[in-house]
Amino acid sequence: DQQVKQNSPSLSVQEGRISILNCDYTNSMFDYFLWYKKYPAEGPTFLISISSIKDKNEDGRFTVFLNKSAKHLSLHIVPSQPGDSAVYFCAAPGDSGGGADGLTFGKGTHLIIQP
Amino acid sequence: NAGVTQTPKFQVLKTGQSMTLQCAQDMNHEYMSWYRQDPGMGLRLIHYSVGAGITDQGEVPNGYNVSRSTTEDFPLRLLSAAPSQTSVYFCASRASGTLTGELFFGEGSRLTVL
């Protein structure tokens, strides 16, 4: 059962516009969420996080919103730039299978910024 | 800073062969882990370690062994490779003490099993 879901495998956005990437979760015990960015042939890198005691966290062009009642979070990138083209993973720390201590990742969303 | 270093970056194996993926970190992180990334599957945890001498299983541990004899190194062993183990493998580490600490990933090792 997938605990972190990213239902959009890909998203195409025009340069300069807002990119909105969505993530849903099922485990109400998750209390912290992270977004990772991954370029081809590189490892994922940490982008931004949010604690469940907040509903918004902002870092430059990146803002993450958390709606706990809906078990939904979103990453907003504004304005979108060509260098933002990458795969974005939503993740939560907690049970990564059988009680394992690790991050549970969504399947990722491939963001493509069109010039 | 080297961060998390993985070797080799690419490897082709035949079914039944064994090999070890190496992972080393220079950040004095207690926690280290291995993930695999498959198309449409995201990243899945294979094994992890919370310190030297301590290892545990993740979501998809079958077919893999790990050991942690030093803080710096966390090798992943495939004893008898199978085509289902064709994947990109990522080693990651974080500082101890909190689940919320961000993971630092290596650049990945792409493994093909024929």
Interface residues (C-beta under 8 A of the other chain):
Chain A: Q6 P9 Y32 L34 A41 E42 G43 P44 T45 F46 S49 S51 F89 P93 G94 S96 G97 G98 A100 D101 G102 L103 T104 F105 G106 K107 G108
Chain B: V4 Y31 S33 Y35 G40 M41 G42 L43 R44 L45 Y48 V50 D56 Q57 G58 E59 V60 F90 A92 L99 T100 E102 L103 F104 F105 G106 E107 G108
